[in-house]
Amino acid sequence: MQQAGPPALAPHEATPLGARFPRHLRETGLIRAGQTVVVAVSGGMDSVVLLHLLHFRLGEQWALRLVAAHLDHAMRDDSAADGRWVAGLCRAWGVPLVRARARRPPRSEAAARALRYRFLRTVALRRRAHRLATGHHADDQAETVLFRIIRGTGLRGLAGIPERRGRLVRPLLRFPRAQIAEYAAAAGLSWREDPTNVLVGYARNRLRHEVLPRLEAIQPGAARALVRLAEHARHAETAWDAVLDMLEPAVLLEAREGAIELARPVLLSYHAPVRARVLRRFLRRLHSVPDRAGTRAAVEFIRTGASGGQIQVAGGVTLEREFDRIRLRRRPLQPEPRAAERPLVIGEAGAGEGEAVIGGRGLAVRWSLAIPGGPGPAEAFDPAALRFPLVVRAWRPGDRIRLAYGTKKLKKLFAERRTGRTQRALAPVLADAAGRVLWVVGVARSADAPPPPQGPALTIAVSDVELG
């Protein structure tokens, strides 16, 4: 008895796209069985083919839960007809649809794109979708790379459109438009043509309809070569990321919300292009993406900028130098109110405790005639040599301290000890009733406050405390 072979493929399933698409998704993991997928459907051929592939080619076998999403940008008089057509298509295919219309038409292609993605991400979030799929294909990739080349992009820009970014995926990105058109014809699909796609007033349309065909005539396979260039650039970017991951621990001193501190000597030890790469990596974490000139200015500031200086870079970020530290700081939209300065007075050589606020920093101060335990620096003084009351306060311009070799302004002392402006504002100073500086906590102790002789000593300890 002759065994029956596998069922014959439908004409559209036998096309290169129809045959390769399921294997492509399995190999890449762009979409997995059982997932909820929001599909951006403009009504054009690419998005209609993508929805057909996911619904009819994979839907039942993969148990996909599909949701179509359509945004009317209101940029054409007849644009609402596209939405009605998409609604009819989705009803016929049994795919749920989310539609929206822009309140006012976007003023540019970039603004329309930003609005569209904001809408699509909102739909994906509300539907708890695993993936958000768009119909970009290999010809779109070629156009993007060529457009960025003529604008003078760097290596990251040459990487073109990413196949995946978070939940956003582009399952058709490796397939040329000709294969998509072949599938559409074999499946008997219809779609809406956007008349603006043929207007040569748009730069991308001129590349699509004029430049790329001429390049193909000069060098057959030019579009495929541009797609390969994007792939090479992505591989190079992946390699750069691996190198930067290894360099980061040596250069990163501190990272907190809105601020990053880097080791300047380590940065300067890198070759200039590597230095620029490292800097741009940290700037991106603060949502700053400077252009080439901005990056060059920032790298030059790191090399030649004076300690205490600063420059502004893209995205509201300040680049500051404090001796061997480079600080990247994002300016808050509304600066947080800083706690008012509050000095602390020590009235006599007894025991006590209290709190001071210096530069917005809360300090716990304890003193006694015995060495107190606990965190923070502590110093012991001869109570008989002190002029009470003592005060713990911020440093002031003109403050001087007497050292073993003579007096020195605190400003100069801070510079010698490589204490930056930020840390100076936070440094507590212990002064006596005559205004003499006895101790700059964590920096220096005055010769006017010698160590105590045999006998009782007043020990003062200072530590950080969280402000209530």
N, C-alpha and C positions, 0 to 999 in steps of 0.2 A: 504494500500500500504506500503510495507516494505521500511523503510528509508535506504539509502546507508550509510554504516559506513565510517570512515576515510580511505583514500587510504592506501593500504598495503605498508609497508616499504620495500625498496630494501634490499637484504641480508646484505650489508655493513652498511646500516642505522640502522638495527636491532641489530648490535653488541653492546657491552657495550660502546665502544668509540663513535660509530656513534650515539647512542641514547642519551648519556650524554653530548656530546660536545657542542651543541647549548645552553643547559641549563647552562653549566659551564661558557660559555662566558657571558651569560646574568647576572649571579650571581656575577661574578668577575669584569665585565666591562673591561676585558683585551682588547677586541675588540668590537666596537659598530657598529651598522648598519650605512651604508653610509660613512664609513671611507676609506681612502686610506691606504693600507697595503703593505709594502715591505716584501716579504717572502724569507728568505735565503734558497736556494735550492742547495744542494751539489750533488743531484742525488741519495743519499742513501734512505733507506726505510723511515726513520723518516721524512725527509723533503718532500719527495714525498707524504706521507700520509697527512702531514699538508697542503700542497698546495691543495690536492684533497678535504679535508674537507672544506677548506675555499672557494674553487671554486664551487664544486658540491653540498656539503651539505648545505652551507649557501649563496653562492655567489648571486644567483638570489633573494632570499627572503630578504637578508640583504643589497642588493645593494652595495656590497663591490667593491672597485676598487683595483684590485690586480696587483702587479708588482713583478715578480720573479727576484732574484739577484744571480748570480753564479760567484765565484772567483776561477780561476785555480791557485793553489799555485805553480805549476810547480815543485813539489817535487818528481814526478814519471814520468817515460818516457811516460806512456800512459795516463797521467792525462788530456791531451787535449780531449781525447775521451769522458770523462765524460761531458765536456762542450758541445760537439756536441750532446750527448744524451739528455742533459737537454734542449738544444735548440729545438730538435725535439719534446720532450714532450710538451714544452710550445706552439709550433706551433699547435700541435694536440689539445691542450686544449684551445687555444685562449687566452693565458695569455702572456702579454708583458714581455720580458726578457732583463735584463742588464747583460752583461758578461764582465769580465776583466781577464787578466792573469798577474801574478807577473813578474816583470822585471828580478828578480833573485830569486831563491828558498830561502825561509826562512831557517835559520840554526837550528831552534828548533820548537817544538810544540808551545811554548809560543809565539815565534816570528810570527808563522803562524796565531795563534789566534788573535794577535794584528793587523796584516795586514788585516785579514778577517773582523774584526769589523770596522776597519777604512774604508774599502771599503763599507761595508753595511751601515754605518752611512752617508757616502757621497751620496750613492744612495737615501737613505731616505730623506736627506736634499734637494737634487736636485728635487726629485719627490714631495716634500712637503707632505710627508707621515705622517699620524697621528700615525702609529704604524710600528715597525720593528719586525717581528716575526721570531723566530728560533724554531727548532724542538726538543729541549731538553725535555727529558721525565723523569719519576720517577727513572728509573734505572741509568740514568746519575746522578741524584741527590744522590742516594745511593753511587755510586762510588766516587763522589766528597767529600761527607761527610767522607767516609772511608779513602780516600786519605789524607784528612786534619787531621783526627784523628791521623794517623800514623806519620804525620809530627809535631804533637804537637800543633795544632791550639788552639786558644781561643774560647770564646763563639761566637763572631762575625763570625769566620770561620766555626763553626758548623752549622750556619744558612744555609750554602750551597749556591746553585744557587738561586738568587731572581727570583720570578715569574714575577716581573716587575721592571724596573729601567728606569725612564723617558719614552721615547717612545718605548724602547726595551721590548718586552713581550715574554713569553714562554708558549703558550697556552696548550702544552701537558705535562707540568711538573708534573701534578698530576696523569698522566696515565702511567701504567707500559708498558714496551716494548712488553710484551705478548699481551696486548690488541691492541697495534698498529699493530703488526704482524697479529692478527686475522682480523682486519679491512682491511688490505692490501690484505689478501687472499680472503676475501669475496667480495672485490671490483675488484678483478682480476688485481691488480696493479703489475707492474714490476719496478725494480730499479737497480741501479749500486752498486756493492759491492766494497768497498775500501779494497784492499788487505793488507794495512798497519794495518787495524783494528784487524787482527789476529796475528800480530807479537808480541810475548811476550817480545821483547826487550823494549817495551814502558811500563812504570810503570802502566799507566791506563789500558792497555790491559791485563796485568797480573792480576790486580784486577778484571777486568770484566770476564776473562775466567778461572782463577784459584782460586782466593781468595773468591770472592762472592759465586760461586757455592759450595765451601767447607763450607762456613759459613751457607748457606741454608741447607746443609746436616746435619750440627751440630744443627742448630736452624732454623727450617722452619719459614719463614717470616722475616728473618734477613734483607733483603733489605727494606721491608716495615717499619721495626723498625728504620732503619737508616733515612728513609724519615720522620718518625714521630719525630725523634730526631732533625732533621733540623727544623721542624715546631715549636717544643718547644723552640729551640734556637732563632728563629725569634720572638716568642712571648716575650721571656725574653729580647731580644734587644729592642723591642718596649717599654717594661716597663722601661728599662734603659734610653731610649731617653726621656720618660716622666719625669723621675726623674731629669735628667740633664737639661731639659728645666726649671724646677723649681729652680735649683741651680744656673743657669747661671747668672741671674741679680745680685746676691750678689757677685760673684767672678769677673765678667768682669768689668774692669775699663774703658777701651778704646779700640776701634777697628777701624783701618784705613787700607788702602790698604798696604798689606805687613807687617803689624805689629799688634800685640794684646798685651794688658797689663792686667795682672791679679793681684788681691789682694792676696799677699802671706799669711797674717794671716788667711784669709778665707779658702784658700787652705789647710793650715796646720790644720785647725779645722776639716777637713773631715777624715774619716777612709782611710787608705792607698789605698785600691782598688778603693774607690770612687775618691780619688785624682788622681789616674792614669787615670781613665775614663774621668774625667773632662779635664785633660791635653791633652789626645789623641783627644778628641773632637775638641779642639782649634787648635791642630797641623794639623789635617786633613783639616781645613779651609785654612791652608797655604800649603796644598798639601804635608804634611810630615806624613809618616806612619812608625814610628819607630818599630823595632821588640821588642821582650820581653826584651832583655838586654838593648836596647836603652831606652825603657820606664822606666825601673828600674833605669837607670843612671840619667834620667831627673828628676824623682820623688825624688831621693836622693839629687840631686843638689838643688832642691827647699827647701829641709829640712835643708841641712847643708852648702850649698854654701855661700861664703862670698859676701857681698855687693860689687858690682863692678866686680864680676867674671862672667864668661860665659862658656858655653859648646856648641859644635856643635851637632845637632841631624840630623836625616835623612831628605833628601830632600832639603839640603841647607838652613836649618833654624838654627838660633842662639838663644839659651836660655840664657837670661841675668837676673841677679838680681841687683836691685837698692833699697836697704833697704827693704821696705815692698811691693815693686812692682816686679813682674816677667814679663819680656818682651819677647815675641816670635817675632822674626824678620826674615823675608825671605831676604836673600842676593839677591840684584838685579843682573841680568846677566851683565848689564853694569851700574855701579853707575852713578846716575844723577850728573852732575857737580854742585858743590855748589858755590853760589855767594861768591866773594872775600870779606874778612873782610874789613869793612870800618868804622873807628871811626868817631865821630862827635865832632867838636870843638865849644865850646861856648866862644866867645872872650871877652864879657863884660856883665855887669849887665843891659842889656836892654831887648828887646823883639825880638823874632825870632823863627824860626822853621827849621827843617831839617830832614834828614834820616840817620840812621846808619845801618850797617849790622853786626850782631854779631852771629857767629856760623851758618851762612847761614840764619839767621832769620832777616827779615826786621823790623826796628823800626822807628816809627815817634816820634820825640822829639820836644816839644814846651816849650818855656820859656818866662816869662814876669814878671813885677813887680806887677802883679795882679794874682789872682788865675784863671787859665784858666779852662774852662769847657772841657768836652770830656772824652773819655775812658782812661783807664790805670791808674796805680799808679802815684801819684804826691807827691812831698815834697817841703816844703818852707824853704829857707835858708836866713841867714843874709848876704846881699851882702858885707857889710864892712868886714866880717870875711873870705871871700873867696879869694883865690889866683888865679887870672885869668892868662891864659885861662884855662877853665875847659874842660874835654874831657869825652865823653861817649865811652867806649871801652869794649872789652872782658876782663875777669879776666886773670891774668898771674901767673904762679908758683912763689911763694915767696911773692905775695901780702899779705899785712896785713891790718887790720882795728882796730882802737882803740875804744874799748867799755868802758862802765862806770867802769869796773873792771880791765881794762888793754888791751894790744894789743893781737891780735890773728890772726894766718894765716887763709886766706880765705878757704884753703883746709880743715882745721879743723872745721871752722865754718859751711861749707857746710855739713860736716859729722854730726855735732851736729844737724843741722836743717833738716837732712835726705833729702838732695838735691842730687839726683843721678848724675852720670857723664854726662848723656845726658843733663839734665837741667842745670848743671854747665856751659857747653859749650855755652848755650843760654842766660846765665844771664848777663845783662848789668851792668857795673861798672861805677860810676861817680868819677873821680879823679881830683885833682887840679894840678896847675903848679909845685908843689913840689913832685908830685907823690903820695900824700896821698889819700887813698880811703875814699871818703865821704859817699858813698851810694852804696850798692849792691841792685839793684832794686828787690823788692819782698822778700828780705832776711833780711837785717839789715842796720841801719844808724849809721854813725860814731859819736863818742863823739867830734871829731874835727869839726863837723858841727852842733853846737847847734841850737835850734829853734831861730828864729829871735826875737829881742825885739820889743817893740812898734815902729812902723815905717814901711818903705817899706820892702818888702820881695821879694826875687827872687824865684819864683815857677817854678819848672821843672817837666814836665809831660812826661811819656813814654808810648807808646802804640804800638801794632803790626800793621804792614802795609804789604800789599801784594807786593812782589817784581815784578817789571815790566820786 
